[in-house]
Amino acid sequence: MLVTLNEVLPDAQRNHYAVGLFNTVNMEMARGVIAAAEEARSPVIIGTAEVLLPFSDLKELAPLLSSMAKEATVPVVLHFDHGLSKDWINRAIKMGFSSIMYDCSTKSFEENLRDAQTMANYAHSNGISIEAELGHVGANDGSAEGSGEGDHSVLTDPTEARVFVESTGVDALAIAIGTAHGAYKSKPKLDFERLKEIRRTIDTPLVLHGGSGLSDDDFRTAIANGITKINIFTDINNISAKAAHDLYREGAGMTDVMLGVTEAVKRATLAKMNLFGSAGRV
């Protein structure tokens, strides 16, 4: 069933688990994520990001994801991640996305607040949920969600977070505590004390970007201290490619590898849902 963030994140916050956002770029990945959610009886967030549109056009992907979300037997949020332009966000809303992220995190605090407030009013008037980002989650080299070069993290200030959510009314807030998009070359050092202070300061559901590659202990600690939504892309993107590679044999066609790729994504997604504590919540 198609829902917004407001139908899944409050329960996650009350009961100390996290709901995963799994960005997808094709049918095999999307099928794997939805199959995992249904098997685990877990709410799930599925979608794509503006920077991923060169790999899968929105007008082609949106009907596929929307249909899967509506037909699923578990709550599914269809989320447009890291929307950078109003034009693409408007298109996503018109194409049936139930949630958007408006990413103005590289702007000044004042500009970010002003633009997020305007977009929140627009999103809510259309009956959808909105996520914003305060601070800035950088990118590792080679990330599909950022260049890496000159794209360094700026950690979230707890006091600014309170002013931001009170002024904008956003439904979820992505915070920067030391994660980065893409694959990590070395173990990240997360600022959990900062996370605890932000959680004490505001009640808005908190989001962790740059989740692929973190340790299980990192995830558990983040969730225990207030994270209720975790973004995953690189992990299942890499698993999809590896599955296709491993399944290929001379003379094989796409139909010989598609089901195996879906199954690999499903298994990886199931593992994350069990780790995040969202399994069995539906």
C-alpha positions in Angstrom: 0.0 0.0 0.0 1.3 3.5 -0.9 1.8 5.7 2.2 3.9 8.7 3.2 6.7 9.0 5.7 4.2 10.1 8.3 2.6 6.6 8.2 5.8 4.8 9.0 8.4 6.9 10.8 6.4 7.9 14.0 6.0 4.2 14.9 9.7 3.6 14.2 10.6 6.5 16.5 8.3 5.3 19.3 9.5 1.7 19.1 13.2 2.4 18.4 13.8 0.9 15.0 14.5 2.3 11.6 12.9 2.0 8.2 15.2 1.6 5.2 15.1 3.7 2.1 16.4 1.6 -0.8 17.0 3.6 -4.0 16.5 1.5 -7.1 17.2 2.1 -10.8 15.6 -0.9 -12.5 12.9 -3.5 -12.2 15.2 -6.2 -10.7 16.3 -4.0 -7.8 12.7 -2.8 -7.2 11.3 -6.3 -7.2 14.0 -7.5 -4.8 13.3 -4.7 -2.3 9.5 -5.1 -2.3 9.8 -8.9 -2.1 12.0 -8.5 1.0 9.6 -6.1 2.6 6.7 -8.5 2.1 8.6 -11.5 3.3 9.8 -9.6 6.4 6.5 -7.9 7.0 8.4 -4.7 7.1 7.5 -1.1 6.1 9.8 0.1 3.4 10.8 3.2 1.6 11.7 2.8 -2.1 12.6 5.4 -4.7 15.2 7.1 -6.7 17.3 10.3 -6.5 17.7 13.2 -8.9 21.4 12.3 -9.5 20.3 8.7 -10.5 18.0 9.9 -13.3 20.6 9.5 -16.0 20.5 5.8 -15.3 16.8 5.4 -15.2 14.4 8.1 -16.5 11.7 9.2 -14.1 8.9 8.8 -16.6 9.9 5.2 -17.1 10.7 4.3 -13.4 7.8 6.2 -11.7 4.9 4.0 -13.1 6.8 0.9 -12.2 7.6 1.9 -8.6 4.1 3.4 -8.1 2.4 0.2 -9.3 4.6 -2.0 -7.1 4.0 0.3 -4.0 0.2 0.3 -4.5 0.0 -3.5 -4.9 2.3 -4.4 -2.0 0.8 -5.9 1.1 3.0 -3.8 3.4 3.3 0.0 3.7 5.5 1.4 1.0 6.7 5.0 0.8 7.6 6.1 -2.7 10.3 8.7 -2.1 12.1 11.1 -4.5 15.5 11.4 -2.8 17.9 14.4 -3.0 15.7 16.5 -5.1 17.9 19.5 -6.1 15.5 21.3 -8.4 11.9 22.4 -8.0 11.3 21.2 -11.6 12.2 17.6 -10.9 10.4 17.6 -7.6 7.2 18.9 -9.3 7.5 16.1 -11.9 8.0 13.5 -9.2 4.9 14.7 -7.3 2.8 14.6 -10.5 4.1 11.1 -11.3 2.8 9.8 -8.0 5.6 10.0 -5.5 4.2 10.1 -2.0 7.3 11.7 -0.4 10.1 14.0 -1.5 13.5 15.2 -0.2 14.4 18.8 -1.0 18.1 19.0 -0.6 19.3 22.6 0.0 22.1 21.5 2.3 24.9 23.2 0.4 23.1 26.6 0.8 23.5 28.9 3.8 21.4 28.1 6.9 19.0 31.0 6.1 18.5 30.0 2.4 18.1 26.3 3.3 15.4 27.2 5.9 13.6 29.6 3.6 13.5 27.2 0.7 12.7 24.1 2.8 9.8 26.0 4.4 8.4 27.0 1.0 8.7 23.4 -0.3 7.2 22.0 2.9 4.1 24.1 2.4 3.8 22.9 -1.2 4.4 19.3 -0.4 1.8 19.3 2.4 -0.7 21.0 0.2 -0.3 18.0 -2.2 -0.7 15.5 0.6 2.8 14.2 0.6 5.7 14.2 3.1 8.9 16.0 2.9 12.5 15.5 4.2 15.1 18.1 4.3 18.8 18.1 5.2 20.7 20.3 7.7 24.4 20.2 7.7 25.8 18.4 4.6 26.5 14.7 4.1 29.5 14.6 1.7 30.4 12.0 -0.8 33.2 9.4 -1.2 35.0 9.3 -4.6 33.0 7.4 -7.2 29.6 7.8 -5.4 26.6 7.9 -7.7 25.1 10.5 -5.3 28.0 13.0 -5.4 31.4 13.8 -6.9 33.5 13.3 -3.8 35.8 16.1 -4.8 35.2 19.2 -2.7 32.1 17.6 -1.3 33.0 17.4 2.3 30.6 16.9 5.2 29.5 19.8 7.4 28.1 18.4 10.7 24.7 19.4 11.9 24.4 21.9 14.7 21.8 20.9 17.3 20.6 24.4 18.0 20.2 25.2 14.3 18.3 21.9 14.0 15.7 23.0 16.5 15.1 26.4 14.8 15.0 24.7 11.4 12.4 22.1 12.1 10.2 24.5 14.1 10.3 27.0 11.2 9.9 24.6 8.3 7.6 21.9 9.6 9.4 19.2 7.6 8.4 15.6 8.4 11.9 14.2 8.6 15.4 15.7 8.9 18.6 14.3 7.4 21.5 15.1 9.6 25.3 14.9 9.1 27.2 13.1 11.9 30.2 11.8 9.9 28.7 9.6 7.2 29.2 10.1 3.4 27.5 8.8 0.3 29.1 6.0 -1.6 31.6 3.3 -0.6 34.0 4.1 2.3 37.7 3.7 1.8 38.3 3.6 5.6 36.0 3.2 8.6 34.0 6.3 9.2 34.0 7.9 12.7 30.5 8.9 13.6 29.7 11.6 16.1 27.1 9.8 18.2 27.3 12.5 21.0 26.1 15.0 18.4 23.3 12.6 17.4 22.2 12.3 21.0 22.1 16.1 21.5 20.1 16.5 18.3 17.6 13.9 19.4 17.3 15.6 22.8 16.7 18.9 21.1 14.0 18.0 18.5 11.2 15.4 18.1 11.3 15.2 14.3 12.2 11.8 12.9 16.0 11.8 12.0 17.5 10.3 8.9 20.9 8.8 8.3 22.3 9.2 4.8 25.4 7.4 3.6 24.4 4.1 5.2 26.1 1.7 2.8 29.3 0.3 4.3 28.6 1.2 7.9 29.2 -1.6 10.5 26.3 -3.4 12.1 27.3 -1.8 15.4 27.2 1.7 13.8 23.7 1.0 12.7 22.6 -0.3 16.0 24.1 2.6 17.9 22.6 5.2 15.5 19.1 3.6 15.8 19.4 3.3 19.6 20.1 7.1 19.7 17.3 8.3 17.5 17.8 7.5 13.8 14.5 6.3 12.3 15.2 6.3 8.5 18.4 4.9 6.9 19.3 5.4 3.2 20.9 2.5 1.3 21.9 2.5 -2.3 25.6 1.6 -2.9 25.2 -1.8 -1.2 22.3 -3.1 -3.3 23.7 -1.4 -6.4 27.0 -3.2 -6.0 25.3 -6.5 -5.1 23.1 -6.2 -8.3 26.2 -5.9 -10.5 28.1 -8.7 -8.7 25.1 -11.0 -9.0 24.8 -10.4 -12.8 28.6 -11.0 -13.2 28.6 -14.2 -11.2 25.5 -15.6 -12.9 26.7 -14.9 -16.4 27.9 -17.8 -18.6 28.9 -17.9 -22.2 25.7 -17.8 -24.3 23.5 -16.6 -21.4 20.9 -13.8 -21.9 19.4 -11.3 -19.6 16.6 -13.7 -18.7 19.2 -16.1 -17.3 20.4 -13.5 -14.8 17.4 -11.3 -14.0 15.8 -13.6 -11.4 19.1 -14.1 -9.7 19.8 -10.4 -9.5 16.4 -9.9 -7.9 17.0 -12.6 -5.4 20.4 -11.2 -4.4 18.9 -7.8 -3.8 16.1 -9.4 -1.8 18.6 -11.2 0.5 20.6 -8.1 1.0 17.5 -6.0 1.8 16.2 -8.6 4.2 19.5 -8.5 6.1 19.2 -4.8 6.5 15.6 -4.9 7.6 16.4 -7.4 10.3 19.4 -5.3 11.4 17.3 -2.1 11.4 14.6 -3.8 13.5 11.8 -3.1 11.0 11.0 -6.8 10.2 7.8 -8.0 11.7 6.4 -4.5 12.3 3.4 -5.0 9.9 
